[in-house]
C-alpha cells in the first residue's frame, strides 16, 4: 500500500491477508489490535456456525475488519484525489486542504473501517436476533426469574438510551468504542482518542455537533466516511465480505473486480453536500457487485441449513439463559450471576476491557457443551445439533423456494413476481398458513400418534432486496440487467421449518421428513394456485 494510504502514524507492521495481500498497519492501529476488544474478534467467526454446512467457513470478524480498514483507506484516497482536483469538493469536506488534513481524513476512515463491527456478539449475525429477543421480550422466551429479568431490563435501558438503532451489534459497537476511547487517553499517540471519536461519528452519525477546526476535517467528511462504510451498493463492508465469504465457503459467486469499482468512484457536491457517486462507465463492475450479492444471499446467507442452524442456536441460547444456575462448572464462575449481565453492553464493556470475559464463540460454545452434559433434557436436545447430531437440526420443509414457485408457474402461467406476492401473502396470513399446516403436517403427525402441541412450525419469509432508494435507484434505472436483478431479488425466499423440543419426537419427524416435505409443498402450491386463479 502506498504511504499516503496509511494515515498519520508511523508504519508499525504488515499483515498478510488472504484476500487483499499485504495490509500495512501503523503504530496506533497496532496498539488497538492488541486491546481485548479487537482480540475477541479473533474468536468470533464471520459466518457463525455455518461451518457445520460449509466446513471451511472458519474466517473471523477480525479478518473482515482488517479488510474493511484496507479498502476504506483506498476509497478515502479517491476522495482526497477528488479534493485535489476540485476546490468545491475540498471546501465541502475540509477546513483547509493540505497533506496533514488529508492524512487525518484517511486515518479516521481506517479507524472506522477497523472498528465498524466491534460489537458483534458470538457467532455474529446468527445470534443477534436471539439476543435482541431476550433483551426486549424475555417473558415470551420463557424467562421468569427476577434476577435475570432485572439484568435484561438494565441491558434494555442501556440500549434504548442510545436512541434509534438498526441492529443489536451496532449498539454494542458504540459502547465498546467508547470504552476503547477511554483506554486510548492514556496512550501517547497524538490525538488518538479524538480520532476515535471521529471514527465513531463516522460509524454512527449524529453524536458530534461540530469538530475542532484544528483537526481540519468537517462533519461532512465523517458523513462521507459513513457512505464509504455503508452506501447500499458498493461500500467497503460489502466489497470485503462478499469476496471473503465466497472464498472461505467455496461458493464461486462472490468474484468482484474491486480495483475497477474503486477506480470508478467519483465525489460530487450538491447544494454544499458531498457524496460518493457512481458514473455510468462503472456499470459493468456495479453489475458484478449486485450479481454477487444476489447469488451469495441465495446460495449461502439464506441457505436452508444456515437458517436451520440459526434456529437451533436460538433455542440453545435461550436454554442457557433459563438453566444458568443449574449449569455446574460454568466457565464464568461467579463473575456474572446470569446471562442477562453479559447482554448488558455497559457491564460487558467493563468485563472485556479488564480481559475477564470476551463473550466470543469459544466461551458460548463451552456453555453449549456444558448444557449438553449438565442441562435438562430440552437443553441437551438443543445443544446436540450444534455439536454433533445433525439429525436434530430443525427440518427444512422447503429447501428451495424456486422449486415451489416453478411448480406454481407451471400451473398458472403467471409472472414470477406475481406468484411471489401471493406466496408472501399466504405466509403472512396466520389463519391461512395454519390451515395449510393442519391439512398437511398435522394430518401426518396424527397418523404417527404424535401430539401436535409438541410440534413447532417456524416461518422465515425473506427478501434479498426490500427496496431501492436514493442514488442507488438512479444507477439501477440505467441498466436493464440491474433492473432485472432487483426484480428477481425482490421475490421472497420462503423458508419453513419443523421442530420439536423433545428429542424422541423430533427423530421420528426426521425419519418422515420427505413425506412431510411433499405433503406441505403440495398443500402450499394448491393454496397459492387457487388464489391466483380466482
Secondary structure by P-SEA (a helix, b strand, c coil): cccccccccccccccccccccbbbbcaaaaaaaacaaaaaaaacccccccccccccccccaaaaaaaaaaaaaaaaaaaaaaaaacaaaaaaccccccaaaaaaaaaaaaaaaaccccccccccccaaaaaaaaaccccccccccaaaaaaaaaaaaaaaaacccccaaaaaaaaaaaaaaaaaccccccaaaaaaaaaaaaacccccccccccccccaaaaaaaaaaacccccccccccaaaaaaaaacccccccaaaaaaaabbbbbcccbbbbbbcccaaaaaaaaaaaaaaaaaaccccaaaaaaaaaaaaaaaaaaaacccccccccccccccccccccaaaaaaaaaaccccccaaaaaaaaaaaaccccaaaaaaaaaaccccccccccccccaaaaaaaaaaaccccaaaaaaaaaaaaacaaaaaaaaaacaaaaaaaaccccccbbbbbbbbbcccccccaaaaaaaacaaaaaaaaaaaccbbbbbbbbccaaaaaaaaaaaaaaaaaaaaaaaaaaaaaaac
